[in-house]
Structures are given as C-alpha cells and as structure tokens.
Amino acid sequence: MPEQIQVTSRTVRDTERLRRRAFPRFVMRREALCTLKAVMGDESWRARVANLSAEGVGLLLDRPIETGRLVFVDLSSPSGLFARMVLMQVLHVTARDPGYYVGGELVKQLTPEDIRMLTA
C-alpha cells in the first residue's frame, strides 16, 4: 500500500471526503501531460494526468507539492487539439514508486463536454 505523506503542516482531516465521489472518475486511455503553475510565484511542474472527473484531477508528479496549495493546471487532450486551464486545490499527496500521486479538487467543475474532449 502506498505511503501517505504530509508535505506541510496542513492536513486534510476528512479522509472520507476523499473516498466519496459525486462524479465518476475517468482514467486516461492515452498518456496526457499537463503543466501545473503556482498561483503565486513563478514555479511550474510537469505532470501526467492519471484520471479526472468533473470536480477533480489525479496527477503523477516526480516531486511532492504541498497539500492545500492552489495551482493552475493546463490540461490538454492526448491529441493536443483541446485544452482547458483549471484552478485546483491540492487535497492529498501519496508517495509512489516512482514519484507522487497528487489529487486535487477543481475550483470550477469541468463540463461533460470538457471531460469527453480531454479523455478522447
């Protein structure tokens, strides 16, 4: 089982909230890369999209990011023909071999059409 890590002093206390899903999660059929950009500052990270739903995104990164942090995520379809920039709050970070799984909640939900285009 992956080790749950805390990368800041802030902890997501309601772990059941992380397990409940109001919207279905879609696993990416083809590799989709994205870029995360700090809301404040000029930090950016490359990531791979593991899955997404109307209200959240699961990302694979090579380094951890602090829980609670707000980041812009540039999502694009595997074909590169469709893109959306979303604002996400990092809810949890889990160490994986290799890298880290980062799960976050979107400030504004994706539409069904956005999801269809991003997962096509």
N, C-alpha and C positions, 0 to 999 in steps of 0.2 A: 504494500500500500504506500502511495507517495506520502512523503513527509509534508505536513502543513507548516509553513513558515510564516512568521510575522516579521515584516520588514520595517515597521515603525511601531511606535507605542500605541497607536490607534488600532483597535481590534474590532472586527465585525462580530458583534455579540450574538446576533440572531442567526445561528447556523441553519435553523430550519428554513429561514427565508431563502438561503442559498439552494436548498433542495427543492423547494416548491417552484413550479414553473406554470405561469399563467398562459404562456405561449409556447408552441412547440419549438424545439431546438433543431436546426438544420446543420448536419455535418457537411463540410465542404467535400464535394466529389472530386474536384481537381484542386491542385495547390493554388492558393490565393495569398499573395503577400500584401502587406499593408505597412503604413508608416504611422507611428504614434508621435505626437508633438505635444510638448508641455504647454499648458495654458499660460503659465508664467515662465519666462526664461526662454532659452533657445535650444533646450535639449530635444533630441529626437531619437527614436529607436525603430529598427526594422523588426517586423514580426510576421508570423504566418497565422492566418485565420484557421482555427480548428473548427469552430462552429459559430452559428449566430441564430438569434431569434429576434422577434420584434422589439424586445426590451433589453437584450444583452448580447455580448460578444465574448467568445473564448479565444484567447490568443496564445501562441507559443513564442516565447522570447528567449534570448540567450543570457539575460540577466534579470534579476528581480526589479520590481518597481513598487513603490510604497502603496499600501492599501489606503484608501481614502482620497488618493490623488486624482485630480481631473486632468484628462488628456484628450486631445483631438485625435481621432483615428480616421485616416484616409483609407476607406475601403474601396476596392475595385473588384470587378468580376475577374475570374481567371483569364478571360479573353482580353480584358483591358478596355472593353467597349462601354462599360458602365461604371460609374464611380459615385460615391457619396462620402462626404465628410460628416462625422458624427462626434458628439461630445460624450465621453464616457467617464464614469467614476469607477476606479479600481476597487472591487469588493474583496477579492481574495487572490492570493499568490501561493502556488504549490510547486515545490521543487520536483523536477522530473529529470530523468537521465536520457538525454542531456537537456539542460535548460530549465525553463519555468513555464508553468501554465498560469495564465492571468485571466481571471474572469471579471467582467465589469458590467455595470448597468448603464444603459443609454439614458441621457437626459431627455431626449425626444425619441419616441418609438419609430422604428422602420415600418414602412407600409408593406402590405403583402406584395405589391409590385416591386419595391426595393429588394425584398428578400428573393423573389423569383429571379430578378436580374442579377443579383450578386452571387447566387448559387448556380446559375446556368452554366 
